[in-house]
Amino acid sequence: MSYFTPYVDSSGLHLPTYQDILTDMINLMKSIYGQDIYLENDAADYQFLSILALKIADSYQAVQYAYNARSPQTAIGATLDAVVKLNGLKRKPAGYSTCEVILTGTPFTEIKNGSVKDTSGLIWDLPASVIIGSSGTLTTTVTCETAGAKTANSGDITQINTPTYGWVSVTNKASAVPGIAEETDAELRERQQISVANPSQSMLAGTRGALIALDNVTRVACYENDTNVAEINTESNPYGLPPHSVTCVVEGGSDDQIAESILYHKGLGCYTNGTTEVEVIDVNDYSNKVRFSRPTYVPVFVRAKVTKYTGYVDGTKSKIQTAVYNYIKSLEIGQTLSYSLLMGVITDCNANVYKPTFGVSQLKIGRTLDNMTGADMAINYNEVAQPVFDNITVEV
């Protein structure tokens, strides 16, 4: 293309490229000093024009960012944070990983503001004050000081970071529960799209939008049975939910805030179904019983056998485990664990699929080690697949 003046029309903002700007400047230079002026790549004048063209192109790029910042679909970073405030939203900060540990030492030893350290150097804080039991042990939960999805496998937390007289050792038999990473631009855009459904689509969509906007809520699934049928029916009531009811399954967040959001967004006369019941006093001082459920976590066992090809490196095994873990963690409440997609996640660990360094000879998944198959793993409407590093096995 040739250089043109930047403009905005019905299709958006149009800007010339760096090469268009440079070519136009070279042509203008020749029109002033003559066509025989030397402006090849090694000429000082050419280098000077290149610098000017780059500065102009950089400025145009800033204009593009500013133009994109007007919409949540194209805004990024801080500008996206500013735009979604119009919908009453803010980016969810990173959470903190937790892990159950066992402390041993002299009975009745009190540990104040204690902390422990794992093999990677991360520090995990104990509660403000804990006391070792009469048996000489205490099971408690520690919280990682570093925000984000930090992990610690079984046996990784073994160092006492704040020595206390009478406290002898610490260990973790279970893997840590990873915290939540800071909400990405893509996740925030998706939540913004859900939030604007509150007044526009259906009451069920509005209920889900209100729930996902709550602080610390990470995943939400909402189901409706608008029939008189209570029995399981594959078409009208596949989950066997109560008649004329709404069932919300919510991960994270405050029970009180969740119950209040459901009460004010569900349909009139709609029964709220779930295993957690909260009393909500409405604006008329009327007591309402609101029910919802917390997801049931289903540990997933994965066993993959891979065959080495030319170029295979030792770090590939760990890369596959991490990719499988991240895929399972990304699944929504009630979402089936797809065998074919999981296979694709593993094969994508090849740097170049046209020159793979390994192939998958066998893949099995299941809820237990004794019941693993090469097929999709069904997840119930109120369940969510839970990845555990120790349950992901890669055999080479």
C-alpha distance (Angstrom), angle and dihedral (degrees) to the residues before:
residue distance angle dihedral
M1 . . .
S2 3.77 . .
Y3 3.79 125.9 .
F4 3.80 117.9 -79.0
T5 3.78 135.4 175.1
P6 3.82 111.4 -94.9
Y7 3.80 112.4 -102.9
V8 3.81 143.2 167.4
D9 3.81 122.8 -132.9
S10 3.78 137.6 158.4
S11 3.80 91.3 -66.5
G12 3.80 95.2 51.8
L13 3.79 140.2 -104.5
H14 3.81 118.9 -13.6
L15 3.82 122.0 -161.2
P16 3.80 132.5 174.9
T17 3.79 118.2 -116.0
Y18 3.79 126.4 -114.2
Q19 3.80 90.5 -103.9
D20 3.82 91.6 50.7
I21 3.81 90.5 52.2
L22 3.81 93.2 47.3
T23 3.82 93.6 47.6
D24 3.80 91.1 49.9
M25 3.82 91.5 50.0
I26 3.80 91.1 49.9
N27 3.83 90.9 51.1
L28 3.81 91.4 48.9
M29 3.81 90.3 48.6
K30 3.80 90.4 53.4
S31 3.80 91.6 47.7
I32 3.82 88.6 57.3
Y33 3.80 102.2 40.0
G34 3.79 100.9 25.2
Q35 3.78 136.0 -92.0
D36 3.79 92.1 -88.1
I37 3.82 94.1 64.9
Y38 3.81 110.3 122.8
L39 3.82 109.3 -116.0
E40 3.80 104.2 154.7
N41 3.80 121.5 139.2
D42 3.80 94.1 -88.8
A43 3.83 94.2 51.9
A44 3.81 118.7 108.8
D45 3.81 90.5 -136.9
Y46 3.83 90.1 53.9
Q47 3.81 90.9 50.9
F48 3.80 89.8 50.0
L49 3.81 92.1 50.6
S50 3.83 88.9 47.9
I51 3.79 90.6 55.8
L52 3.80 92.2 50.1
A53 3.81 92.4 45.8
L54 3.80 91.1 50.9
K55 3.81 92.1 51.2
I56 3.80 90.6 50.8
A57 3.82 91.8 46.8
D58 3.81 90.3 50.1
S59 3.81 89.7 52.3
Y60 3.79 90.8 50.1
Q61 3.79 88.9 50.9
A62 3.81 89.2 55.4
V63 3.80 88.2 51.3
Q64 3.82 88.2 53.0
Y65 3.82 91.3 52.4
A66 3.81 90.7 48.9
Y67 3.81 90.9 49.1
N68 3.83 91.1 49.2
A69 3.81 91.1 48.8
R70 3.81 90.6 73.3
S71 3.82 93.5 75.4
P72 3.82 131.0 50.9
Q73 3.80 88.3 -136.9
T74 3.82 93.1 64.1
A75 3.82 105.2 20.1
I76 3.79 117.4 104.6
G77 3.79 137.4 -160.3
A78 3.80 116.5 -23.2
T79 3.81 93.0 3.1
L80 3.82 90.4 55.8
D81 3.82 88.6 50.4
A82 3.81 89.0 54.7
V83 3.82 94.9 47.2
V84 3.82 96.9 49.9
K85 3.82 90.0 53.0
L86 3.81 84.7 77.8
N87 3.82 85.9 67.8
G88 3.80 92.5 46.3
L89 3.81 92.4 -105.9
K90 3.77 134.2 130.2
R91 3.78 131.8 -173.6
K92 3.78 112.9 -89.6
P93 3.82 111.0 -118.8
A94 3.78 123.6 -131.5
G95 3.81 117.5 -82.3
Y96 3.77 128.5 -141.5
S97 3.78 128.8 -106.8
T98 3.80 118.9 -120.7
C99 3.79 132.8 -160.1
E100 3.78 136.6 -174.3
V101 3.81 112.2 -123.8
I102 3.78 136.3 -178.7
L103 3.81 118.4 -132.9
T104 3.81 121.7 -161.1
G105 3.78 129.8 -167.4
T106 3.76 145.6 96.9
P107 3.82 112.4 -16.8
F108 3.83 115.3 -98.4
T109 3.82 93.7 14.0
E110 3.80 109.2 153.0
I111 3.79 118.2 -141.7
K112 3.79 114.7 -161.7
N113 3.82 122.1 -163.5
G114 3.79 89.7 -14.9
S115 3.78 126.6 171.5
V116 3.78 138.5 -172.0
K117 3.79 134.4 -155.5
D118 3.79 132.9 -137.0
T119 3.79 130.1 -143.2
S120 3.82 92.2 -91.7
G121 3.81 92.5 55.0
L122 3.81 98.2 -105.4
I123 3.81 115.4 143.7
W124 3.81 120.6 -133.6
D125 3.81 121.0 -163.5
L126 3.79 124.9 -137.7
P127 3.82 120.4 -144.6
A128 3.82 113.0 -77.6
S129 3.79 91.6 -94.6
V130 3.81 130.6 11.2
I131 3.80 130.8 168.9
I132 3.80 124.1 -149.9
G133 3.80 109.9 -122.8
S134 3.78 129.0 -115.9
S135 3.81 90.1 -95.4
G136 3.80 90.7 61.2
T137 3.82 94.4 -108.8
L138 3.78 137.4 88.8
T139 3.79 130.5 -170.3
T140 3.79 113.1 -150.5
T141 3.79 141.4 149.2
V142 3.78 124.2 -104.3
T143 3.82 126.2 -160.4
C144 3.79 124.0 -144.3
E145 3.80 113.8 -118.4
T146 3.81 91.1 -144.8
A147 3.79 115.3 75.5
G148 3.78 121.1 -129.5
A149 3.78 138.9 53.9
K150 3.81 96.1 -38.7
T151 3.79 115.9 169.3
A152 3.78 135.9 -154.4
N153 3.77 121.2 -178.2
S154 3.78 124.0 -146.1
G155 3.81 110.1 -64.7
D156 3.82 95.4 15.2
I157 3.82 96.6 109.8
T158 3.81 104.4 68.3
Q159 3.82 106.6 124.6
I160 3.80 126.3 94.4
N161 3.80 107.4 -138.7
T162 3.82 97.2 -175.8
P163 3.82 108.0 38.9
T164 3.78 113.6 -144.3
Y165 3.78 125.7 -175.1
G166 3.80 108.3 -103.4
W167 3.80 94.9 21.2
V168 3.81 108.2 111.4
S169 3.81 111.1 170.1
V170 3.77 148.3 -11.7
T171 3.80 132.9 -154.4
N172 3.79 139.9 163.5
K173 3.78 120.6 -136.5
A174 3.81 94.2 -176.8
S175 3.77 128.7 55.2
A176 3.78 118.5 -104.8
V177 3.78 121.5 -96.8
P178 3.83 102.8 -119.5
G179 3.78 117.2 -125.7
I180 3.76 123.7 -126.3
A181 3.79 117.8 -87.3
E182 3.79 117.4 -130.8
E183 3.78 110.4 -77.9
T184 3.80 110.5 -92.5
D185 3.80 125.2 -134.4
A186 3.81 90.2 -105.8
E187 3.82 92.6 51.4
L188 3.80 91.9 46.9
R189 3.83 91.0 50.2
E190 3.80 90.3 51.0
R191 3.81 91.4 50.0
Q192 3.80 90.2 48.5
Q193 3.81 90.3 53.9
I194 3.79 90.0 51.0
S195 3.80 92.3 47.7
V196 3.81 94.1 56.4
A197 3.80 88.5 55.7
N198 3.81 88.3 71.4
P199 3.81 96.2 91.7
S200 3.78 100.1 20.9
Q201 3.80 118.9 50.8
S202 3.80 120.4 28.7
M203 3.79 136.4 -34.1
L204 3.80 88.9 -109.1
A205 3.82 91.2 53.9
G206 3.79 89.4 45.6
T207 3.81 91.3 51.5
R208 3.78 91.4 51.0
G209 3.80 91.1 46.9
A210 3.79 91.7 51.8
L211 3.80 92.3 48.9
I212 3.80 97.0 47.9
A213 3.81 89.5 51.2
L214 3.82 92.5 59.8
D215 3.80 119.8 106.2
N216 3.82 115.0 -89.6
V217 3.82 93.8 3.8
T218 3.79 107.3 135.9
R219 3.81 107.4 171.1
V220 3.80 133.5 17.9
A221 3.79 135.1 -177.5
C222 3.81 122.8 -176.6
Y223 3.81 125.8 -168.6
E224 3.78 131.5 -176.1
N225 3.79 133.6 -159.9
D226 3.79 106.7 -167.3
T227 3.81 94.0 171.4
N228 3.81 134.1 87.1
V229 3.79 89.7 -117.4
A230 3.81 119.1 109.9
E231 3.80 97.6 173.2
I232 3.79 121.8 86.9
N233 3.78 111.0 -86.2
T234 3.79 119.4 174.5
E235 3.80 92.2 -141.8
S236 3.81 108.4 34.5
N237 3.81 103.1 18.8
P238 3.82 111.6 14.5
Y239 3.81 94.7 165.1
G240 3.80 99.8 44.3
L241 3.81 94.6 -116.2
P242 3.84 122.1 170.1
P243 3.81 117.5 -86.9
H244 3.81 117.2 -87.3
S245 3.78 92.7 4.7
V246 3.76 141.5 132.6
T247 3.80 119.7 -142.4
C248 3.79 119.0 -161.6
V249 3.79 122.1 -170.9
V250 3.80 110.1 -166.1
E251 3.79 131.5 -176.0
G252 3.79 116.9 -154.9
G253 3.77 128.2 -10.9
S254 3.80 133.4 92.5
D255 3.82 119.4 -53.9
D256 3.81 91.2 -136.5
Q257 3.81 95.1 49.9
I258 3.80 92.1 46.0
A259 3.81 92.9 50.0
E260 3.82 92.1 47.6
S261 3.81 92.3 50.2
I262 3.80 91.8 50.4
L263 3.81 92.1 48.0
Y264 3.80 94.3 52.9
H265 3.81 97.3 42.4
K266 3.81 105.3 38.8
G267 3.78 121.2 93.8
L268 3.82 122.7 -89.1
G269 3.78 112.8 -84.8
C270 3.79 91.8 7.3
Y271 3.80 115.2 145.5
T272 3.80 115.5 -129.2
N273 3.79 111.9 -137.1
G274 3.79 127.1 -160.1
T275 3.79 148.2 98.7
T276 3.83 96.9 -99.6
E277 3.80 116.0 71.1
V278 3.81 122.8 -165.2
E279 3.79 129.1 -179.5
V280 3.80 113.2 -130.8
I281 3.80 122.2 -170.7
D282 3.80 108.3 -149.7
V283 3.82 128.7 -151.8
N284 3.81 90.0 -84.3
D285 3.84 91.7 55.2
Y286 3.79 89.6 -110.6
S287 3.80 116.7 147.4
N288 3.82 113.6 -126.2
K289 3.79 126.5 -170.9
V290 3.79 108.0 -142.0
R291 3.79 121.0 -173.5
F292 3.78 131.8 -164.9
S293 3.79 136.7 149.6
R294 3.76 138.1 -118.1
P295 3.80 115.7 -136.1
T296 3.78 120.5 -98.3
Y297 3.79 110.1 -129.3
V298 3.78 116.3 -133.0
P299 3.82 113.9 -161.2
V300 3.79 109.4 -136.4
F301 3.78 122.9 -143.9
V302 3.79 116.8 -154.7
R303 3.79 127.1 -176.2
A304 3.79 119.1 -177.7
K305 3.77 127.2 179.2
V306 3.78 115.2 -157.9
T307 3.78 131.9 -171.2
K308 3.80 119.3 -139.3
Y309 3.80 119.2 -122.3
T310 3.78 130.2 -176.9
G311 3.79 111.1 -58.5
Y312 3.81 97.2 26.1
V313 3.81 112.8 154.8
D314 3.80 130.1 -161.9
G315 3.81 94.1 -115.5
T316 3.81 91.4 64.5
K317 3.80 93.3 84.1
S318 3.80 92.4 56.7
K319 3.81 90.4 44.2
I320 3.82 90.9 55.5
Q321 3.81 92.4 48.1
T322 3.81 91.2 51.3
A323 3.81 92.7 47.3
V324 3.81 92.1 50.0
Y325 3.81 90.7 47.0
N326 3.81 92.7 50.8
Y327 3.81 92.9 47.4
I328 3.81 93.8 51.6
K329 3.80 90.7 44.9
S330 3.83 90.3 54.5
L331 3.81 93.8 58.7
E332 3.79 117.7 111.4
I333 3.79 127.2 -128.4
G334 3.79 109.6 -71.9
Q335 3.82 93.3 9.6
T336 3.79 116.0 141.5
L337 3.79 116.9 -120.5
S338 3.79 101.3 -119.2
Y339 3.79 115.7 -141.2
S340 3.80 93.8 -158.6
L341 3.82 94.2 47.9
L342 3.80 90.9 48.4
M343 3.79 88.8 51.3
G344 3.80 88.5 52.5
V345 3.80 91.5 49.5
I346 3.81 89.5 55.6
T347 3.82 96.4 45.6
D348 3.81 89.6 48.1
C349 3.81 87.0 66.2
N350 3.80 85.4 80.0
A351 3.79 107.8 100.2
N352 3.81 88.8 -139.4
V353 3.80 118.7 21.1
Y354 3.81 89.1 -160.3
K355 3.81 90.1 57.7
P356 3.81 103.1 31.0
T357 3.79 120.7 -171.8
F358 3.80 92.6 -157.2
G359 3.78 142.0 16.0
V360 3.80 131.9 -149.5
S361 3.79 111.6 -116.0
Q362 3.80 96.6 173.5
L363 3.80 138.3 8.4
K364 3.78 127.2 -177.7
I365 3.79 131.1 174.3
G366 3.78 133.9 -176.7
R367 3.78 149.7 139.5
T368 3.80 92.3 -100.5
L369 3.79 136.6 22.2
D370 3.78 89.7 -113.0
N371 3.79 95.3 52.8
M372 3.79 108.0 48.3
T373 3.81 122.4 141.1
G374 3.77 140.7 172.5
A375 3.80 94.2 -111.5
D376 3.79 141.3 82.8
M377 3.80 114.9 -63.9
A378 3.81 110.9 -130.7
I379 3.81 117.1 -135.6
N380 3.80 120.7 -161.7
Y381 3.80 120.6 -123.0
N382 3.83 91.6 -102.2
E383 3.80 97.1 41.6
V384 3.78 133.9 86.1
A385 3.79 127.6 -162.0
Q386 3.80 111.8 -111.8
P387 3.80 120.2 -154.7
V388 3.81 119.1 -144.1
F389 3.79 118.5 -175.2
D390 3.79 91.6 -144.6
N391 3.81 89.8 57.3
I392 3.81 94.3 54.7
T393 3.81 109.2 87.4
V394 3.78 124.2 -175.6
E395 3.78 116.0 -171.2
V396 3.79 119.1 -165.2
